[in-house]
Amino acid sequence: MPQLNPAPCFYILIFSWLVFILIIPHKVVAQTYPNPPTSKTTESPKTESWSWPW
């Protein structure tokens, strides 16, 4: 029964956590976005009143 021998599963668990902790965060932080965020202006947009035809 595989539950009685924890050696292979333990090494797989340790290796997968090392990948999650050491490799993946660097790839996520290095992600570049095609459209960088722009700062929003503090001016409110000028709105025009609607001229309803009725």
N, C-alpha and C positions, 0 to 999 in steps of 0.2 A: 504494500500500500504506500503511495507516495507521500502521505501525510506524516509518516513516521521518519522520513529522511528529509530534513529541512535544508540540507546543504545546497542543492541546485536552485531551489526557489529563493533561498536567502541571497545567493549571489546575483540572481536576476533582479531581485528587489533592490539591492545595493547599487547595482549598475544603472538601473533605471532612475533611481533617485539622484545619482551623480549626474546623469544626463539632464534631468530636470533642473538641478541646482546650478550646474556649471556651464552648460552649453546653451540651453534654450534662452535664458535671460539675455545673453549677449546678442543673440540673433533678433530678439524682440526689440531691444534698445537700438540696434543698428538699423532698424526699419526706417526707410525714408518714404515720405509721402509726396505725391506729385504736386499737390496744391498746398503750400504752406499756409497756415492760418494768418489772416490779416487782422490788424487791430481795428476795432470798430470806432467810428467817429462819434464824438459826443454831441454833434449837432443833430437836432431832430429834423426829419425830412419835411419839406414844405408840402402841405396838402392843399389841394384845391377843392372848393365846394362843387358838388354835383349840380348840374342844371337838369332837373327832371322835366321831360316833355309834357307832363300832365300837371 
